[in-house]
Amino acid sequence: MLGFKEDLEDLMKKLSLALLGSAFCANLFAQAVQPPKTHLKVGDVAPDFSLNATTGGKVTLSEFKGKFNVVLAFFPAAFTGG
């Protein structure tokens, strides 16, 4: 039979592992954010929007209409470190 100190150390190890597991699970669920609801379907025309360009200006989707083919791909977790 273990002494009080050993029992306490064992309990603290188990508690630490449980807390670490809980934090890990909470982090996983926090990253599973649902995308906003939309009425768009695959193949629909995308609504016009503007975004900041990596060159410092703005890029608007309508600037490409009739000039280039555009593929829109959404990666919700991109650049989040998760």
C-alpha positions as CSV (number, residue, x, y, z in Angstrom):
1,M,0.0,0.0,0.0
2,L,1.3,3.4,-0.9
3,G,1.7,6.2,1.6
4,F,-0.2,9.5,1.5
5,K,2.5,11.3,-0.4
6,E,2.6,8.6,-3.1
7,D,-1.2,8.5,-3.3
8,L,-1.3,12.3,-3.7
9,E,1.4,12.2,-6.5
10,D,-0.5,9.5,-8.3
11,L,-3.7,11.4,-8.1
12,M,-2.0,14.6,-9.3
13,K,-0.5,12.7,-12.3
14,K,-4.0,11.4,-13.2
15,L,-5.5,14.8,-12.8
16,S,-2.8,16.4,-14.9
17,L,-3.4,13.9,-17.7
18,A,-7.2,14.4,-17.5
19,L,-6.8,18.2,-17.6
20,L,-4.4,18.0,-20.6
21,G,-6.8,15.7,-22.4
22,S,-9.7,18.1,-21.7
23,A,-7.7,21.1,-23.0
24,F,-6.8,19.1,-26.2
25,C,-10.4,18.2,-26.9
26,A,-11.6,21.7,-26.3
27,N,-9.0,23.0,-28.7
28,L,-10.1,20.4,-31.3
29,F,-13.8,21.4,-31.0
30,A,-13.0,25.1,-31.1
31,Q,-11.4,24.6,-34.5
32,A,-14.4,22.9,-35.9
33,V,-16.3,26.1,-36.5
34,Q,-19.2,25.8,-38.8
35,P,-19.1,28.0,-41.9
36,P,-21.8,30.7,-42.2
37,K,-25.0,29.6,-43.8
38,T,-25.4,30.5,-47.4
39,H,-27.9,29.8,-50.2
40,L,-25.2,29.3,-52.7
41,K,-24.9,25.9,-54.3
42,V,-22.1,24.3,-56.4
43,G,-22.2,25.9,-59.8
44,D,-24.0,29.1,-58.7
45,V,-22.6,32.5,-59.8
46,A,-20.6,33.9,-56.9
47,P,-21.7,37.3,-55.5
48,D,-19.3,40.1,-56.1
49,F,-16.8,40.8,-53.3
50,S,-13.5,42.5,-52.6
51,L,-10.5,41.3,-50.6
52,N,-7.2,42.7,-49.7
53,A,-4.5,41.7,-52.2
54,T,-1.1,40.5,-51.0
55,T,0.4,43.5,-53.0
56,G,-1.4,46.0,-50.8
57,G,-4.4,46.9,-53.0
58,K,-7.9,45.5,-53.3
59,V,-9.0,42.8,-55.7
60,T,-12.7,42.6,-56.7
61,L,-14.2,39.5,-58.2
62,S,-16.1,41.5,-60.9
63,E,-12.7,42.7,-62.3
64,F,-12.1,39.2,-63.6
65,K,-15.6,38.7,-65.3
66,G,-15.2,37.9,-69.0
67,K,-11.4,38.1,-68.7
68,F,-10.3,35.1,-66.8
69,N,-11.6,31.9,-65.3
70,V,-11.9,32.1,-61.6
71,V,-12.0,29.2,-59.1
72,L,-13.1,30.0,-55.6
73,A,-11.9,27.6,-52.9
74,F,-12.5,28.1,-49.2
75,F,-10.2,26.8,-46.6
76,P,-11.7,27.8,-43.2
77,A,-8.7,26.8,-41.2
78,A,-6.0,28.2,-43.6
79,F,-3.4,30.4,-41.9
80,T,-4.8,29.7,-38.4
81,G,-1.9,27.6,-37.2
82,G,-4.4,24.8,-36.3
